[in-house]
Amino acid sequence: MELTVIGAGFAGCEAAWAAAERGVRVTLKEMKPKKFSPAHKLDFFCEPVCSNSFKAARINSAAGLLKEEMRRLGSLTVPCAEKTAVPAGGALAVDREKFSALVTEKIKSHPNITVEECETENIPEGIAVIATGPLTAGKMAESISKICGGYLSFYDAAAPIVTADSVDMGIAFAAARYGKGGDDYINCPFTKEEYQAFHRELVNAESAPLHEFDRGNSGRDDFTVYEGCMPIEVLAKRGEDAARYGAMKPVGLDDPRTGRWPYAAVQLRRENNEGSLYNIVGFQTNLKFGEQKRVFSMIPGLANAEFVRYGVMHRNSFIDSPKLLSGDFSMKSRPGLFFAGQITGVEGYMESAASGIMAGINAARRLQNMDTLILPRECMIGALARYISDETVENFQPMGANIGILPELPERVKGKQERYQVIAERALKAFEEYFKRFGN
């Protein structure tokens, strides 16, 4: 029994691991380090290229529930993330280089996985998982486009990173919202006047021209932005208060200088274990580098900030999954071919990894002449799988884990956190009952 997995990102590594753990011989093909996409820099597999946060850790949240389901499925990335975590309040964030190195080490040392460092140009015959990511290009992109009838596209943006010792802590202060999680974030507080001046410069700042690979089929510099990774300048243009209710919301942050919430606030999240680097939370951007330095230095506490990485924007591509895929992540027209990761329209690191787990499990089961699995719709992974394979979905756009895609509770539960707790308990009960019936 042999399985081919193309791509060693979050989805590909999880797919290879899931199948290998079930006794299948896996060939994992990855073009790094011989060739890199425009967004990747590290030689290692499973490289986070945007934020280093994998979102909330608590189970009574969409992101936390997703990770708990993954853990119970034998995830590779969740325990690796926990071993390389950096303080981030209630979120699970990682030292990205240590995380990628650990995942790579585990993949390469698995006795059932053979890694081939090569660029794959064609979809392989037999049972295979395609996890080539949102920047799939060249002949492989042509092969996928041919079998799938084309791509859809959206745009993703990464936030800048600054050095910790360049932040003016006489202005900024360390705290988590409402005191939850310790002082894991650095907060930059704005007065009303400071915010209004910052907003004026932000909305008038000059954006960078898109790279050729980012232009899409039109060849123009226009683009469609995905709501879940909105560039801060695009958000700001929606109105003066748009950012104050989004990335710059001040709620739960008591400024020690005033004892009150500031008018607006920018949070910096630790980027590495040493605490020497911080990323600007929610400040994904496509501004020119010089403009980023000029405008973001207006953030209180960042007047003399040292930027070690500026924000960048790149094109993400995904297939029209509702028309093409079944809920087990296989192609309707070719059941032995599975897709996983952002190319399917799941959005987020852990969502991509979760789809890889399911694609790997189901590819292994197909090789073993077993029925494939689709988790119950009460489970977060099951709900995501059903969303991306739902033929009734119109204007298909990427979807991350969220409580809204789960079925409503039959009873009314007061309080958001209490309601989410009941939803999480229902999901995990459905998960356990499903595997009692069908095995894993």
Secondary structure, DSSP 8 states (H G I E B T S, - for coil): -EEEEE--SHHHHHHHHHHHHTT-EEEEEE-TTTS--TT---SSSS---S-SEEEE-STTSHHHHHHHHHHHTT-SHHHHHHHTEE--TTEEEE-HHHHHHHHHHHHHH-TTEEEEES---S--SSSEEE---TT--HHHHHHHHHHHT--EEEEEE---EEEGGGS-TTT-EE--GGGTTSS-EEEEEE-HHHHHHHHHHHHHS-B----GGGSTTT-SS---B-GGG--HHHHHTT-TTTGGGTTT--TT--BTTTTB--SEEEEEEE-STTS-EEEETT----B-HHHHHHHHTTSTT-TT--EEE---EEEEEE--HHHHB-TTSBBSS-TTEEE-SGGGTB-SHHHHHHHHHHHHHHHHHHHTT-------TTSHHHHHHHHHT-TT--S---B---GGGS---SS--SSHHHHHHHHHHHHHHHHHHHHHHH--
